[in-house]
Amino acid sequence: MTPFATTFAVTPLEFIRALRLNEARRLLTTARANGLSVTAIAMDLG
């Protein structure tokens, strides 16, 4: 196991994926108020 995986209990890729999904969730819950579309959020976060 890498030091990262030992410290965070996930691989770096899983960690980054979780960060992106959490940001997508946050943006989607406020999308209407912010004037964002699902497409725009998806494009911004990859």
N, C-alpha and C positions, 0 to 999 in steps of 0.2 A: 504494500500500500504506500502511496505517496504521502508526504507530510500533509499536503492539502487535504487529501481524503481522510487521513487520520484525524485531523483537526475538525473538519466540517462534516464528516460522515457521509460525504457524497463526492463524486468525481468533479473536477473543474467544469466539465461540460454540463453535468446535471445542475450544478450551482448556477451557472450562467443561464441555463434554460429556465430555472425557477425564477430568477430575477426578471427575465423577460416576460414570463407568464404573469408574474405579480404586477408588473407595470402595465401589461395589457389589461388585466382585470381592473386595475385602478382607473385607467383611461376609459375603459368601456362603461364603467359605472357612472362616469361624469361626462360621457361623450356628448349627450344632448346639450348640457349646460355649456360645454366648451366648443360646441359646433364641429365636433370631429366625427368623421364617418368611420365605420368599421374598416373600410378599405384603407383609409389614411393611417389608422392605428396599425394595421397589419404591415403596411409598407414601411412605416417608421421603425417598427420593432423587428422586422425581418420575419 
